[in-house]
Amino acid sequence: MIIIGELINATRKKVGEALKARDAGFFTSLACAQDEAGADVIDVNAGADPSTELEDMRWAIGVVQEATAKPLAIDSPSPTVLRAGLESHQGKARPMLNSVTLEADRLESVAALAVEFQTQVVALAMGEAGMPCGQADRVHNAKRLIDELTARGVAPEDIFVDPVITPVSTDPTNGGAILGAIRQIRDYSPQGHVTCGLSNISFGLPERKLVNRTFLALALGAGLDSAIMDPLDREIMAVVYAAEALLGRDDFCMNYVMASREGKL
């Protein structure tokens, strides 16, 4: 499973304050902790203040890349900021763009950046009208995105489709609709990836981490192979190791056994 560490997000109060203060130690510590906990990609969102986001992104990427060799997911609604982030990204690890939708201008600009810089890309299953509703809408948008991106030169294996997680607290059918969409997206693009912003599923509920862990196990069984999540949550990481072993994605359960020996379970 490809884990995208979500914690360096300036919309979080402490991260936003550290960004404004140019607290390199805070960013270094958070990047290293996610790396050591098992993140494969480190998401970097510097969007606390749109007026300074471009320079904030450049600074944050520079600091994070001094702390970890893991690839970064450059996270912004602004194509200008995405380009600045890509230009700042160093090393051999391929970066990721977070994210693209079917909105025409964004589709064109982000797809062009993905091809120019040979990146991976998170593709949100959102149409021109905004948030999807139900399973069929998610699948329709996802298929269109896959087709549009590949037609523009993005390799299928570089596309991480996000079916768009919405809370079960607002609609009890959301969980089933998302799981069904994951299965259909996986069938449509077996070479590609399916990811999600995991914690959105539990918004508005008590004991949110329990809901997140349970949904992750279900989603992995449906075909999810990536998630944007908190790798410092030991309990949810334990679910990842156990589920991958049970699903036959861990040869001879070696990752599970090693995690146990290292006290990660």
N, C-alpha and C positions, 0 to 999 in steps of 0.2 A: 504494500500500500504506500502511495506517495503522500506524505504528510506535509502540508503547507502550514508552517507556524504562523499564527494569526496575531501575535501579541504586540508587534511593533506597528501600532495603529494610532495615529495622533488624535483620533476622535476619542480615545480613552484618556481620561483626565490626566493621569500621571505621565503618560507618554507625551501628551500635548504640552504639558508643563516642562518636561525635560527637553523637548524639541525647542521650545521657545528660549530656554536657558542655555541651549547648546551644551547639555550635560552628556558628554561623550561617554563617561563611565556608565551611566544608566543604560544607554543604548548598547554598549559593548557587553554589559552583563546580561541583558535580555537576549541579545543575539547568541551569545555563547551558551546560555542556559537552554535555549530551544534546540540548538545544534546538538548539544550533549544528550538531550532528552529523546532525540530521534527524528527531529524535523529534517526532511529532505530538501525543502525549499523554505526560505525565510521571506514572508510577505513584508513589504515596507510601504506604509501609507503615511504620507506627510501632510494630509489634507486638513489640518486643524484650522488654518487660516488661508483661504484661497488667494489672498493678496501676496502671500509670501511662500506659497506652496512650492514653486519651482526651485527657489534657492534652498528651501527646507529639504526638498527631496534630494538635491545634489549633496547636501551636507550629510543627511542621514545615510545615504548609500555609501558615501566615503567612509563613514565611521563603522557601519555594519560590515563592510567588506574587509576592514582591517581586523575584525574580530572572527570572521568565519569565511571558509572557502566555499560554503554552500551557495548554490544559485539563489538569486533574489527574485521574488515576484514583485514587480513594480506596479503599485496599486494607486490608480487615480482616475477620475472621470475626465481629465484633461489630456487630450492627445499631445499638447505641448509639453506637459509635465512628463508624460510617458516617454517622449523622445529624449528629454533631458536626462531622465533616469537611465535610459538605455545607453546614452552616450557616456554616462558616468560609470556604468557597470564594467568592471574589470575582470580579468581571469578567463580561464577556459570553460568554466561552468556556464551553460546556456541560461539566460534569464527567461522570465515568464512575464507576460502582460496580463494584468488583472484590471479591467476585463473588457469584453466586446459584447454588443447586443445587435439586434436587427435594425436598430435606428440607423437610417441610411448614412448620415455623416460619420457617425462613430464606426460603423462597419467598414466604411472605406478607409478611414484614417488608421484605425487599429490594425486592420488586415495588411495595409501597406507597411506599417512599422514591423509587423511580425515577419513579413517576407524580407524586408530590407535587413533586419538585424538577426534573422533566423532564430526567432524566439518560439517558445511555447506560448499558448494563450488560453486564458479562461474565457469560456463563451457562455454567458448567461442566457438561458432560454426565455428571453423577454422579447416580445414583438414591438412593433411601432406604438401600440396602444399602452405599453407598460407591462405591469406584472401579469404573469400567466394565471389562468384559473382552471384548475382541474388537470387530469392526466393528459387528455387529448391535446389541449392547448400547449402544454409543456413539450410534448413529443413533436408536435407540428413545428414549433419554434426551433427546437433542437435540430431537427432534420434540415430545416432551411438554413440554419447557421452553419452546420457542417458542410452542406452543399455550397453555400456562398463562400466560405473560407477556403475550401479546397479548390474551388474554381479560380480563386485569386492567387493560388500557389502555396497555401499553408498545408503541410502534410497532415493527413488524418491523425497520425500518432502524436502530433504536437497540439491537438485540440483537446482541451479539458472542459467538457460540457457540464455546466451547473444547472440542474433542473429548477433551481430557485426554491429554496426551502422557506416555507411559510408556516406559522405556528399552528399546532393542533388546538391551541386554546381558542383560536378565532373560528376554526372550522374543523370539526372532528374527522372530516374526510381527507384532510390534507396529507396525513401520513400515508394512507393507502395510495392516494393519487401520485405522490412522489415516488414511492417504491415501484409502482407500476411503470411510471415514466422511466426510471432508471433501467428497468428490464428492457423496455423497448428501445431506448437509446443505445444500450449495450448491443442489442441484436442488430441495430441499424449500422453501427460503426464499431465492429469488434476490434479494429486496430486503435481506436481512440480511447480516451479516458473519460470517466464520469467522476466529478468532484462535487463538493457542496460546502456551503457555509453552515456547518453542522449545528451550531448552538441556536440558530434561529428557530429550530423546531420546538424548543421548550419555552419560548418567550411567554411570560405571563403565568407560568406554572410554578408551584413550589417544588423543591428538590430537583432543580433543573438538570443537575449533572446526571441524575439517575435516568431521566428521560433521554438525555443526549447519548448516554452509553447504550441504552436499549435500542434506540433508533439506529445508532451506528452499526450494531450487530446485524440488525434487520437489513440495513442498506448494503452492507458488505455481501450478505447472502443474495441480494437482488442484483449485484454486479458493480456496485461502487468500488473504485480502486484508488480513490484519493479523497482527501477531505481538508478543508481549511479549518484548523482547530487548534486547541491549546495543548501542545505536547508536554507541558509541565503538569498536566492533570494525570497523575500516575494511574488512577483507576480506569480512565478511558484508554490510556495506552495499553493497559493490561488486556482490555477487551480486544484491541487491535491484534496483539500477539496471539490470543486464544482463538479468535475468529479466523485468522489467516491459517492457523494450524488445522482447524476443523474443516476449512474450505479447500484444503489441499494446495494452498499457496505458499507453504512453508515446508520445503523438502525435509523429510524425516523429523519435522517439528524442531529443527535446529535453532531457529530464531527464538522460539518459545522457550526451549531449554536454556539457551544462553541468557535470555532475559531473566529467567528464574535464578540462575546462578549469580547474576549480577544484582539481584535484589530489586528488579524492576517490577515484579508482580505483586 
